[in-house]
Amino acid sequence: MKMIEYRKIASAINADLKATLANHGFNVSRLSASVSELDGTVRFRIDAADANLKDANGAKTTPEAERFKLNADIFGMPLNWLGAKFVANGRGYTLVGMRETRSPKCMVVASDDGKTFHASIDLVKRNLRNVA
């Protein structure tokens, strides 16, 4: 098979996987495929979380928010920063959580227009250090 055929198949499988995960109550945050024409291998990476994830108090939450709650003290950040708003480079953001801590940009922020971005711990600390 040629690479273009593998990519078409991988794209169709991605769509099927996303639909299947949604049918089982999962939100997909990352779904990607890599294709090797040499050996015909298609590798998938799937990050999915329970769409109805709840915290210990029964409130709706996200994996990123829960990860922040678990790791904030390791990085010297108070828990009340979760959900705090700040301005950076003239744009408004809200701290919504943390992703895997191996990345230098492990903080997850949402802009005022609803888009999410990854930011460095230093950027978040610099902008939220005065939050009580």
C-alpha positions as CSV (number, residue, x, y, z in Angstrom):
1,M,0.0,0.0,0.0
2,K,1.2,3.6,-0.6
3,M,1.5,6.2,2.1
4,I,-1.5,8.1,0.9
5,E,-3.7,5.0,1.3
6,Y,-2.4,4.4,4.8
7,R,-3.2,8.0,5.7
8,K,-6.7,7.7,4.4
9,I,-7.3,4.5,6.4
10,A,-5.7,6.1,9.5
11,S,-8.0,9.2,9.1
12,A,-11.1,6.9,8.8
13,I,-10.0,4.9,11.9
14,N,-9.5,8.2,13.8
15,A,-13.1,9.2,13.1
16,D,-14.4,5.8,14.1
17,L,-12.4,5.9,17.4
18,K,-13.6,9.4,18.3
19,A,-17.2,8.4,17.6
20,T,-16.8,5.2,19.6
21,L,-15.2,7.0,22.6
22,A,-18.0,9.6,22.5
23,N,-20.6,6.9,22.5
24,H,-19.0,5.5,25.7
25,G,-19.0,8.9,27.5
26,F,-15.4,10.1,26.8
27,N,-14.1,13.4,25.6
28,V,-11.1,13.1,23.3
29,S,-8.4,15.7,23.9
30,R,-5.8,14.1,21.6
31,L,-6.2,11.6,18.8
32,S,-3.4,11.2,16.3
33,A,-2.0,8.6,14.0
34,S,1.5,8.0,12.6
35,V,2.0,5.8,9.6
36,S,5.1,3.8,8.6
37,E,5.0,2.8,4.9
38,L,8.1,0.6,5.5
39,D,6.3,-2.0,7.6
40,G,2.6,-1.0,7.2
41,T,2.3,0.0,10.9
42,V,-0.2,2.6,12.0
43,R,0.3,3.9,15.5
44,F,-2.4,5.8,17.4
45,R,-2.2,8.1,20.3
46,I,-5.4,8.6,22.2
47,D,-6.0,10.8,25.2
48,A,-9.6,10.6,26.4
49,A,-11.3,11.4,29.7
50,D,-14.7,10.7,31.2
51,A,-17.0,13.4,29.9
52,N,-18.8,13.3,33.3
53,L,-15.8,13.4,35.5
54,K,-16.6,14.7,39.0
55,D,-14.3,15.8,41.8
56,A,-14.5,14.7,45.4
57,N,-17.3,17.1,46.1
58,G,-19.4,15.9,43.1
59,A,-18.7,19.0,41.0
60,K,-18.0,18.6,37.3
61,T,-14.2,18.8,36.6
62,T,-11.5,18.0,34.0
63,P,-8.4,15.9,34.2
64,E,-6.3,19.1,33.9
65,A,-8.0,20.7,36.9
66,E,-7.5,17.6,39.0
67,R,-3.9,17.4,37.9
68,F,-3.4,21.0,39.1
69,K,-5.0,20.2,42.4
70,L,-2.5,17.2,42.9
71,N,0.6,19.0,41.8
72,A,0.2,22.7,42.6
73,D,2.0,22.6,45.9
74,I,5.0,20.9,44.2
75,F,5.5,24.0,42.1
76,G,4.7,26.5,44.8
77,M,1.3,27.5,43.6
78,P,-1.8,27.8,45.8
79,L,-5.0,25.9,44.9
80,N,-7.0,29.2,44.7
81,W,-5.1,30.0,41.5
82,L,-7.2,27.4,39.7
83,G,-9.8,29.5,37.8
84,A,-8.0,32.7,38.5
85,K,-7.9,35.3,35.7
86,F,-4.8,37.2,34.5
87,V,-3.6,39.3,31.6
88,A,-0.6,38.4,29.5
89,N,0.5,40.2,26.3
90,G,-2.6,42.2,26.4
91,R,-5.0,39.2,26.4
92,G,-7.1,37.9,29.2
93,Y,-6.6,34.3,30.4
94,T,-8.0,31.9,33.0
95,L,-5.9,29.1,34.6
96,V,-7.9,26.0,34.0
97,G,-5.4,23.3,35.0
98,M,-2.2,21.4,34.3
99,R,-1.1,18.8,31.9
100,E,1.7,16.2,32.2
101,T,4.4,17.9,34.2
102,R,7.3,16.7,32.0
103,S,6.6,19.5,29.6
104,P,8.0,23.0,30.2
105,K,4.7,24.4,29.2
106,C,2.5,22.3,31.4
107,M,0.0,24.9,32.5
108,V,-3.4,25.0,30.7
109,V,-4.9,28.4,30.3
110,A,-8.1,29.5,28.5
111,S,-8.2,32.8,26.7
112,D,-11.2,35.1,27.0
113,D,-12.4,33.8,23.5
114,G,-12.5,30.2,24.8
115,K,-9.4,28.8,23.2
116,T,-7.0,26.8,25.3
117,F,-3.3,27.1,25.3
118,H,-0.3,25.7,27.1
119,A,1.8,28.1,29.2
120,S,4.9,27.9,31.3
121,I,4.8,27.7,35.0
122,D,6.9,30.9,35.1
123,L,4.3,32.8,33.0
124,V,1.5,31.8,35.3
125,K,3.4,32.5,38.5
126,R,4.5,35.9,37.2
127,N,0.9,36.9,36.4
128,L,-0.8,35.4,39.4
129,R,1.7,36.0,42.2
130,N,-0.5,38.8,43.7
131,V,-3.7,36.7,43.8
132,A,-4.6,36.3,47.5
